[in-house]
Amino acid sequence: MRSTKASRRKIRHKRVRKKISGTAERPRLVVFRSLKHIYGSIVIDQVQPNKVLLTVSSLSQEFKKLAKEDEKGGNVKGAFLVGKLLAEKARAMNIEKVVFDRGGYHYGGRVKFFSEGARQGGLKF
């Protein structure tokens, strides 16, 4: 059976998830990206089922209000803005420290700019 990009990403994500988990003190910031959009969620893994505290994506109304014409979910400018929005919402919920979960994606491009936007917004990881 041939492996696809998606199956290799899932294998990488499982390998990373063995090592990190989100606690109440340091929740997990997980990234998902599709071809057109990017999503970020803050999750606590200690409770069953896992508790999602907040989610921001390039489809959300806040993003669409703030985004300029060249900032879309499929490019690095849009990913930076989504990360910054997520950090602002997290800071409003008194979340300052998180564990970054890149979701099995390589740390570059949109994932890197998402994390830099979150850092600039005030999150520490």
MIBAKOL-599523 format. One record per residue: x, y, z of N, C-alpha, C, O in turn; residue number from 0; residue in three letters. Coordinates in steps of 0.02 Angstrom, whole numbers. Example, Ala and Ser with C-alpha at 12.3 -4.5 7.8 and 13.67 -1.06 7.14 Angstrom:
2
+--------+--------+--------+--------+--------+--------+--------+--------+--------+--------+--------+--------+------+------+
|   n_px |   n_py |   n_pz |  ca_px |  ca_py |  ca_pz |   c_px |   c_py |   c_pz |   o_px |   o_py |   o_pz | resi | resn |
+--------+--------+--------+--------+--------+--------+--------+--------+--------+--------+--------+--------+------+------+
|    660 |   -284 |    390 |    615 |   -225 |    390 |    660 |   -165 |    390 |    712 |   -166 |    423 |    0 |  Ala |
|    642 |   -112 |    354 |    684 |    -53 |    357 |    645 |      2 |    394 |    670 |     57 |    402 |    1 |  Ser |
+--------+--------+--------+--------+--------+--------+--------+--------+--------+--------+--------+--------+------+------+
//
This chain:
125
+--------+--------+--------+--------+--------+--------+--------+--------+--------+--------+--------+--------+------+------+
|   n_px |   n_py |   n_pz |  ca_px |  ca_py |  ca_pz |   c_px |   c_py |   c_pz |   o_px |   o_py |   o_pz | resi | resn |
+--------+--------+--------+--------+--------+--------+--------+--------+--------+--------+--------+--------+------+------+
|     42 |    -59 |      0 |      0 |      0 |      0 |     45 |     62 |      0 |     92 |     67 |     39 |    0 |  Met |
|     30 |    108 |    -44 |     69 |    169 |    -49 |     45 |    220 |      2 |    -15 |    226 |     16 |    1 |  Arg |
|     92 |    256 |     29 |     74 |    308 |     77 |     63 |    373 |     40 |     96 |    389 |     -9 |    2 |  Ser |
|     15 |    411 |     65 |      0 |    476 |     36 |     26 |    530 |     83 |     48 |    516 |    138 |    3 |  Thr |
|     24 |    592 |     59 |     46 |    648 |    101 |      4 |    651 |    165 |     30 |    663 |    219 |    4 |  Lys |
|    -62 |    641 |    157 |   -106 |    645 |    215 |    -91 |    590 |    266 |    -92 |    603 |    326 |    5 |  Ala |
|    -78 |    530 |    242 |    -64 |    476 |    289 |      3 |    486 |    324 |     10 |    470 |    383 |    6 |  Ser |
|     52 |    512 |    289 |    117 |    527 |    321 |    110 |    583 |    372 |    143 |    581 |    424 |    7 |  Arg |
|     68 |    632 |    358 |     56 |    686 |    406 |     23 |    659 |    469 |     41 |    679 |    524 |    8 |  Arg |
|    -25 |    614 |    461 |    -58 |    585 |    519 |    -10 |    544 |    561 |    -15 |    544 |    623 |    9 |  Lys |
|     36 |    509 |    530 |     87 |    471 |    567 |    131 |    519 |    606 |    146 |    506 |    665 |   10 |  Ile |
|    153 |    574 |    574 |    194 |    624 |    610 |    155 |    654 |    668 |    183 |    665 |    721 |   11 |  Arg |
|     91 |    668 |    658 |     50 |    699 |    710 |     43 |    652 |    769 |     47 |    674 |    827 |   12 |  His |
|     32 |    588 |    757 |     27 |    539 |    811 |     92 |    535 |    850 |     91 |    529 |    911 |   13 |  Lys |
|    148 |    538 |    815 |    213 |    535 |    848 |    224 |    595 |    894 |    251 |    589 |    948 |   14 |  Arg |
|    203 |    654 |    871 |    210 |    714 |    911 |    162 |    713 |    970 |    179 |    734 |   1025 |   15 |  Val |
|    101 |    688 |    959 |     50 |    687 |   1012 |     67 |    639 |   1068 |     39 |    646 |   1123 |   16 |  Arg |
|    111 |    591 |   1056 |    133 |    547 |   1111 |    173 |    586 |   1162 |    175 |    569 |   1221 |   17 |  Lys |
|    206 |    640 |   1140 |    252 |    677 |   1182 |    220 |    739 |   1214 |    242 |    759 |   1268 |   18 |  Lys |
|    170 |    769 |   1183 |    142 |    830 |   1211 |     68 |    821 |   1225 |     33 |    782 |   1192 |   19 |  Ile |
|     44 |    857 |   1275 |    -28 |    859 |   1290 |    -43 |    925 |   1324 |      1 |    956 |   1354 |   20 |  Ser |
|   -104 |    946 |   1318 |   -124 |   1009 |   1347 |   -152 |   1000 |   1417 |   -193 |    956 |   1429 |   21 |  Gly |
|   -129 |   1041 |   1463 |   -153 |   1040 |   1532 |   -192 |   1104 |   1544 |   -196 |   1147 |   1501 |   22 |  Thr |
|   -221 |   1110 |   1603 |   -259 |   1170 |   1620 |   -211 |   1230 |   1625 |   -230 |   1286 |   1609 |   23 |  Ala |
|   -149 |   1217 |   1648 |   -100 |   1272 |   1655 |    -71 |   1291 |   1587 |    -61 |   1350 |   1573 |   24 |  Glu |
|    -58 |   1241 |   1544 |    -30 |   1252 |   1477 |    -70 |   1212 |   1427 |    -52 |   1155 |   1411 |   25 |  Arg |
|   -125 |   1241 |   1401 |   -164 |   1205 |   1351 |   -125 |   1197 |   1285 |    -75 |   1230 |   1274 |   26 |  Pro |
|   -150 |   1153 |   1243 |   -117 |   1138 |   1179 |   -148 |   1182 |   1125 |   -209 |   1185 |   1117 |   27 |  Arg |
|   -105 |   1215 |   1087 |   -126 |   1255 |   1029 |   -113 |   1213 |    967 |    -56 |   1201 |    949 |   28 |  Leu |
|   -166 |   1190 |    936 |   -160 |   1145 |    879 |   -180 |   1181 |    815 |   -226 |   1222 |    814 |   29 |  Val |
|   -143 |   1166 |    761 |   -153 |   1198 |    696 |   -178 |   1146 |    646 |   -154 |   1090 |    645 |   30 |  Val |
|   -227 |   1166 |    606 |   -247 |   1126 |    549 |   -249 |   1172 |    489 |   -275 |   1228 |    492 |   31 |  Phe |
|   -222 |   1149 |    434 |   -225 |   1189 |    373 |   -252 |   1147 |    316 |   -235 |   1088 |    308 |   32 |  Arg |
|   -294 |   1179 |    277 |   -318 |   1149 |    215 |   -288 |   1189 |    158 |   -247 |   1233 |    169 |   33 |  Ser |
|   -309 |   1175 |     98 |   -281 |   1212 |     42 |   -301 |   1286 |     43 |   -262 |   1329 |     23 |   34 |  Leu |
|   -362 |   1300 |     65 |   -387 |   1369 |     63 |   -390 |   1404 |    131 |   -393 |   1465 |    133 |   35 |  Lys |
|   -389 |   1367 |    185 |   -401 |   1397 |    251 |   -352 |   1370 |    303 |   -318 |   1320 |    291 |   36 |  His |
|   -350 |   1404 |    360 |   -309 |   1382 |    416 |   -351 |   1390 |    480 |   -389 |   1438 |    487 |   37 |  Ile |
|   -342 |   1343 |    525 |   -382 |   1341 |    587 |   -334 |   1334 |    646 |   -283 |   1300 |    641 |   38 |  Tyr |
|   -352 |   1364 |    701 |   -313 |   1357 |    763 |   -360 |   1347 |    821 |   -411 |   1382 |    826 |   39 |  Gly |
|   -345 |   1299 |    864 |   -387 |   1284 |    922 |   -343 |   1278 |    984 |   -285 |   1258 |    981 |   40 |  Ser |
|   -372 |   1295 |   1041 |   -339 |   1285 |   1105 |   -377 |   1231 |   1142 |   -438 |   1237 |   1153 |   41 |  Ile |
|   -341 |   1178 |   1162 |   -373 |   1117 |   1188 |   -341 |   1097 |   1254 |   -281 |   1104 |   1264 |   42 |  Val |
|   -383 |   1073 |   1300 |   -359 |   1041 |   1362 |   -370 |    966 |   1354 |   -426 |    944 |   1342 |   43 |  Ile |
|   -316 |    928 |   1361 |   -320 |    856 |   1350 |   -330 |    816 |   1414 |   -341 |    755 |   1410 |   44 |  Asp |
|   -328 |    846 |   1472 |   -334 |    810 |   1535 |   -404 |    784 |   1548 |   -411 |    733 |   1582 |   45 |  Gln |
|   -454 |    817 |   1523 |   -523 |    795 |   1534 |   -544 |    751 |   1476 |   -519 |    759 |   1420 |   46 |  Val |
|   -590 |    705 |   1489 |   -616 |    662 |   1435 |   -688 |    677 |   1424 |   -726 |    675 |   1473 |   47 |  Gln |
|   -712 |    692 |   1366 |   -673 |    703 |   1305 |   -634 |    768 |   1309 |   -648 |    810 |   1351 |   48 |  Pro |
|   -586 |    776 |   1264 |   -544 |    837 |   1265 |   -587 |    899 |   1260 |   -637 |    900 |   1224 |   49 |  Asn |
|   -568 |    950 |   1297 |   -607 |   1012 |   1300 |   -576 |   1065 |   1255 |   -519 |   1084 |   1265 |   50 |  Lys |
|   -614 |   1088 |   1206 |   -592 |   1140 |   1161 |   -613 |   1207 |   1192 |   -673 |   1220 |   1200 |   51 |  Val |
|   -564 |   1249 |   1209 |   -579 |   1312 |   1240 |   -600 |   1365 |   1190 |   -648 |   1402 |   1201 |   52 |  Leu |
|   -564 |   1369 |   1135 |   -582 |   1417 |   1083 |   -552 |   1396 |   1016 |   -502 |   1360 |   1013 |   53 |  Leu |
|   -583 |   1419 |    963 |   -561 |   1405 |    895 |   -567 |   1468 |    853 |   -617 |   1504 |    858 |   54 |  Thr |
|   -516 |   1481 |    813 |   -518 |   1536 |    765 |   -496 |   1509 |    698 |   -449 |   1468 |    694 |   55 |  Val |
|   -528 |   1531 |    645 |   -509 |   1508 |    579 |   -514 |   1566 |    529 |   -537 |   1620 |    546 |   56 |  Ser |
|   -490 |   1552 |    469 |   -495 |   1603 |    417 |   -566 |   1607 |    389 |   -579 |   1648 |    345 |   57 |  Ser |
|   -611 |   1567 |    415 |   -681 |   1571 |    396 |   -723 |   1611 |    446 |   -781 |   1626 |    433 |   58 |  Leu |
|   -693 |   1628 |    504 |   -730 |   1662 |    556 |   -747 |   1734 |    537 |   -713 |   1764 |    495 |   59 |  Ser |
|   -798 |   1761 |    568 |   -820 |   1829 |    553 |   -769 |   1881 |    574 |   -760 |   1932 |    540 |   60 |  Gln |
|   -734 |   1870 |    630 |   -683 |   1918 |    653 |   -627 |   1924 |    601 |   -603 |   1979 |    587 |   61 |  Glu |
|   -607 |   1867 |    573 |   -555 |   1868 |    522 |   -578 |   1906 |    461 |   -541 |   1946 |    433 |   62 |  Phe |
|   -639 |   1893 |    439 |   -664 |   1925 |    378 |   -671 |   2000 |    387 |   -663 |   2037 |    338 |   63 |  Lys |
|   -686 |   2023 |    448 |   -692 |   2095 |    460 |   -623 |   2129 |    458 |   -617 |   2185 |    432 |   64 |  Lys |
|   -572 |   2096 |    485 |   -506 |   2127 |    489 |   -462 |   2115 |    429 |   -415 |   2154 |    417 |   65 |  Leu |
|   -476 |   2064 |    390 |   -431 |   2044 |    335 |   -436 |   2094 |    277 |   -490 |   2116 |    258 |   66 |  Ala |
|   -378 |   2109 |    250 |   -376 |   2149 |    189 |   -386 |   2103 |    130 |   -393 |   2042 |    138 |   67 |  Lys |
|   -385 |   2132 |     71 |   -400 |   2092 |     11 |   -347 |   2039 |     -2 |   -363 |   1985 |    -28 |   68 |  Glu |
|   -284 |   2053 |     14 |   -231 |   2004 |      1 |   -219 |   1956 |     59 |   -174 |   1914 |     55 |   69 |  Asp |
|   -257 |   1962 |    113 |   -251 |   1916 |    170 |   -306 |   1864 |    167 |   -364 |   1878 |    181 |   70 |  Glu |
|   -286 |   1804 |    149 |   -333 |   1748 |    144 |   -305 |   1691 |    184 |   -247 |   1692 |    205 |   71 |  Lys |
|   -346 |   1641 |    197 |   -324 |   1583 |    236 |   -273 |   1541 |    201 |   -238 |   1502 |    233 |   72 |  Gly |
|   -267 |   1548 |    135 |   -220 |   1508 |     98 |   -152 |   1539 |     89 |   -110 |   1511 |     54 |   73 |  Gly |
|   -140 |   1597 |    121 |    -73 |   1627 |    115 |    -46 |   1645 |    183 |    -82 |   1642 |    233 |   74 |  Asn |
|     18 |   1664 |    186 |     51 |   1676 |    250 |     25 |   1738 |    285 |     25 |   1740 |    347 |   75 |  Val |
|      3 |   1788 |    249 |    -24 |   1848 |    280 |    -88 |   1832 |    319 |    -98 |   1856 |    375 |   76 |  Lys |
|   -130 |   1792 |    289 |   -192 |   1771 |    322 |   -178 |   1727 |    382 |   -211 |   1733 |    433 |   77 |  Gly |
|   -129 |   1682 |    376 |   -112 |   1638 |    432 |    -85 |   1679 |    491 |   -100 |   1663 |    548 |   78 |  Ala |
|    -45 |   1730 |    477 |    -19 |   1774 |    529 |    -76 |   1808 |    566 |    -76 |   1812 |    627 |   79 |  Phe |
|   -126 |   1833 |    528 |   -183 |   1867 |    559 |   -225 |   1819 |    600 |   -249 |   1839 |    654 |   80 |  Leu |
|   -235 |   1758 |    578 |   -274 |   1708 |    616 |   -237 |   1693 |    682 |   -269 |   1689 |    734 |   81 |  Val |
|   -172 |   1685 |    679 |   -134 |   1673 |    741 |   -139 |   1731 |    789 |   -144 |   1721 |    850 |   82 |  Gly |
|   -137 |   1791 |    763 |   -142 |   1850 |    806 |   -212 |   1856 |    838 |   -218 |   1873 |    896 |   83 |  Lys |
|   -264 |   1841 |    799 |   -332 |   1841 |    826 |   -341 |   1789 |    880 |   -372 |   1803 |    932 |   84 |  Leu |
|   -313 |   1730 |    869 |   -319 |   1677 |    919 |   -284 |   1697 |    983 |   -309 |   1684 |   1038 |   85 |  Leu |
|   -226 |   1729 |    978 |   -189 |   1750 |   1037 |   -228 |   1803 |   1076 |   -228 |   1802 |   1137 |   86 |  Ala |
|   -260 |   1849 |   1041 |   -299 |   1901 |   1075 |   -358 |   1871 |   1112 |   -373 |   1891 |   1168 |   87 |  Glu |
|   -392 |   1823 |   1081 |   -448 |   1790 |   1114 |   -424 |   1749 |   1173 |   -458 |   1745 |   1225 |   88 |  Lys |
|   -366 |   1717 |   1167 |   -339 |   1677 |   1222 |   -319 |   1722 |   1280 |   -331 |   1704 |   1337 |   89 |  Ala |
|   -289 |   1778 |   1265 |   -269 |   1825 |   1318 |   -331 |   1851 |   1355 |   -328 |   1863 |   1415 |   90 |  Arg |
|   -386 |   1859 |   1319 |   -448 |   1881 |   1352 |   -474 |   1827 |   1400 |   -510 |   1843 |   1447 |   91 |  Ala |
|   -457 |   1764 |   1387 |   -477 |   1709 |   1431 |   -422 |   1692 |   1482 |   -426 |   1640 |   1514 |   92 |  Met |
|   -373 |   1736 |   1491 |   -317 |   1728 |   1537 |   -274 |   1668 |   1522 |   -250 |   1634 |   1567 |   93 |  Asn |
|   -264 |   1653 |   1458 |   -219 |   1600 |   1436 |   -158 |   1635 |   1407 |   -163 |   1672 |   1358 |   94 |  Ile |
|    -99 |   1623 |   1438 |    -38 |   1656 |   1413 |     13 |   1606 |   1388 |     49 |   1620 |   1341 |   95 |  Glu |
|     16 |   1546 |   1419 |     65 |   1496 |   1400 |     29 |   1437 |   1369 |    -21 |   1412 |   1396 |   96 |  Lys |
|     54 |   1414 |   1312 |     25 |   1357 |   1277 |     80 |   1311 |   1253 |    139 |   1330 |   1252 |   97 |  Val |
|     61 |   1251 |   1235 |    105 |   1203 |   1203 |     86 |   1201 |   1130 |     28 |   1190 |   1113 |   98 |  Val |
|    134 |   1212 |   1085 |    119 |   1217 |   1013 |    119 |   1148 |    981 |    168 |   1111 |    987 |   99 |  Phe |
|     64 |   1131 |    948 |     57 |   1068 |    912 |     48 |   1086 |    838 |     -5 |   1112 |    819 |  100 |  Asp |
|     98 |   1072 |    798 |     96 |   1092 |    728 |     53 |   1045 |    686 |     47 |   1055 |    625 |  101 |  Arg |
|     25 |    994 |    716 |    -23 |    951 |    681 |      8 |    905 |    630 |    -26 |    882 |    585 |  102 |  Gly |
|     72 |    890 |    637 |    105 |    847 |    589 |    131 |    883 |    527 |    162 |    852 |    484 |  103 |  Gly |
|    117 |    946 |    522 |    141 |    985 |    465 |    213 |   1006 |    477 |    234 |   1012 |    534 |  104 |  Tyr |
|    250 |   1018 |    424 |    317 |   1043 |    430 |    314 |   1115 |    455 |    269 |   1153 |    436 |  105 |  His |
|    362 |   1135 |    496 |    363 |   1202 |    524 |    392 |   1250 |    472 |    452 |   1262 |    470 |  106 |  Tyr |
|    348 |   1277 |    432 |    368 |   1324 |    380 |    305 |   1351 |    347 |    251 |   1323 |    356 |  107 |  Gly |
|    312 |   1404 |    310 |    255 |   1431 |    273 |    200 |   1456 |    320 |    212 |   1494 |    366 |  108 |  Gly |
|    139 |   1433 |    306 |     81 |   1457 |    344 |     83 |   1437 |    417 |     61 |   1475 |    460 |  109 |  Arg |
|    109 |   1378 |    432 |    113 |   1355 |    502 |    161 |   1400 |    541 |    147 |   1419 |    598 |  110 |  Val |
|    217 |   1417 |    511 |    266 |   1461 |    544 |    237 |   1530 |    555 |    245 |   1559 |    609 |  111 |  Lys |
|    204 |   1558 |    505 |    176 |   1625 |    512 |    118 |   1626 |    561 |    107 |   1676 |    595 |  112 |  Phe |
|     80 |   1571 |    564 |     26 |   1566 |    614 |     56 |   1570 |    684 |     30 |   1606 |    727 |  113 |  Phe |
|    110 |   1532 |    696 |    141 |   1533 |    763 |    172 |   1601 |    778 |    169 |   1623 |    835 |  114 |  Ser |
|    202 |   1633 |    729 |    230 |   1699 |    740 |    176 |   1751 |    756 |    187 |   1795 |    797 |  115 |  Glu |
|    118 |   1745 |    723 |     62 |   1789 |    739 |     37 |   1778 |    810 |     20 |   1825 |    845 |  116 |  Gly |
|     35 |   1715 |    831 |     14 |   1699 |    900 |     64 |   1726 |    950 |     45 |   1752 |   1003 |  117 |  Ala |
|    128 |   1721 |    935 |    180 |   1748 |    979 |    175 |   1824 |    984 |    181 |   1852 |   1038 |  118 |  Arg |
|    164 |   1856 |    927 |    158 |   1929 |    927 |     95 |   1951 |    964 |     94 |   2005 |    993 |  119 |  Gln |
|     44 |   1909 |    963 |    -18 |   1925 |    999 |    -12 |   1916 |   1074 |    -56 |   1937 |   1111 |  120 |  Gly |
|     43 |   1885 |   1097 |     54 |   1881 |   1169 |     58 |   1811 |   1197 |     68 |   1804 |   1258 |  121 |  Gly |
|     52 |   1759 |   1158 |     57 |   1691 |   1184 |    131 |   1671 |   1190 |    173 |   1692 |   1150 |  122 |  Leu |
|    145 |   1630 |   1240 |    213 |   1606 |   1250 |    213 |   1531 |   1241 |    174 |   1495 |   1273 |  123 |  Lys |
|    257 |   1507 |   1197 |    267 |   1434 |   1189 |    336 |   1420 |   1163 |    353 |   1362 |   1153 |  124 |  Phe |
+--------+--------+--------+--------+--------+--------+--------+--------+--------+--------+--------+--------+------+------+
//
